[in-house]
Amino acid sequence: MKLAAIGECMLEAVAGEPLFGNNMTFGFGGDTLNTAVYMYRAIPASTDITISYVTALGNDPCSDQLVDAWRNEGLDDHLVFRLAGRLPGFYLIHNDTRGERQFLYWRQEAAARSLLDDGRDQLIAKGLSGFDLVYLTGITLAVLAQHNPDPVMSLLQQLADGGTQIAFDPNHRDMLWDSAEIAKSVYRDIAPLLTFCLPTFDDEQRLFKDRDPTVTATRWLDWGAAEVIVKNGSKTALLATPWEQIHSYPIPIERVVDTTAAGDAFDLVEFLQDGGSDGLLGQPPVCWWGQTKINEIGEGLERFRSDLGHPVVGQIARHHELALPVVGNSVAGSWE
């Protein structure tokens, strides 16, 4: 089994109060990287699986340490390109009292923005040929596709034509796009290539003025996505195909610390569980976080598989990003 995530990982500084006191910590993060790490951590240790991360970094010490950390997490890095004279992006974050984050970015000259330049798009297409699933997000598209979507769309078309499933979380961020209309146009272009689309209703409501998750799901299906799961925070999630719509009910969370990676964790459950009770792994993954057991989904859509996503998401939101203990692989610890 071969899975890959395409995106950008950035250097991270977490600031407390006062902003420039002595309580700043440093790490790194990114939505696609979060999902890749969670996938590797969630699978049984005996599973024969490769999870690759696809991005571009510089040739600086920070980039060296990023690659070392990813390798330690079990990720394959053969499609991490190192660009001379470039650097990773950087962001500063601050947690508010509700566990939500505020972000300040320095990413305009980040190496990841040149990932598909100078023929690297064809190297990636060759390197991902035969992969079972490739995952990317709206942040990936904002970084790589808004000014010239053709290389990304051509890459994904080649992969889809070769039998690779394409999974996409719009994860829309207004500040990353030059305009809402550009974002909408790129999303519409990618939709026919998607096996799975995993939008968040709050994001879609702001961008498209959707009145409810059904409108969100219907739009993505009409655009050509094969299957849509609309995430909706503490409310019900919606799975929609051209033939059926099913709701999933979340588990209440007593203490929210950080919601940043919750959607990324939800996405990994969808990938592992797709295809009835067998999932992409050929068997239902059995994972433990605290007292939460995540087991088989049941037959087909009779038991909506995102019922498995909610307990995982609940555990993620009670910790800081990537701070959960390991389930099947890798080493325990936080990236903060």
TAMOLIN-V509571 format. One line per field, one symbol per residue. phi: phi as a letter, one per 40 degrees, with the letter a starting at -180 (. if undefined). Layout:
# TAMOLIN-V509571
phi = ???
This chain:
# TAMOLIN-V509571
phi = .bbabbibbbcbbbbcbcdbccbcbbaaaicccdccccdcccccccccabbbbbabbcbbcccdcccdcccccgccbcbccbbcgbbccaabbaccccgcbbbbbbacbcdccbdccfgcccccdccbdgccabbabccdcccbbccacdccccdccdccccgccbbabdfcbdccbcacccdcccccccdccccbbbcbcdcccccbgccacccdccccccchccabbccafccccbbbbcbabbbbbccdbcbcbacdcccccdcccdccccggccgccgaccbbbbgcccbbcchcfcdbdccdcccccddcdccbcdgcccccbbgbchbcc
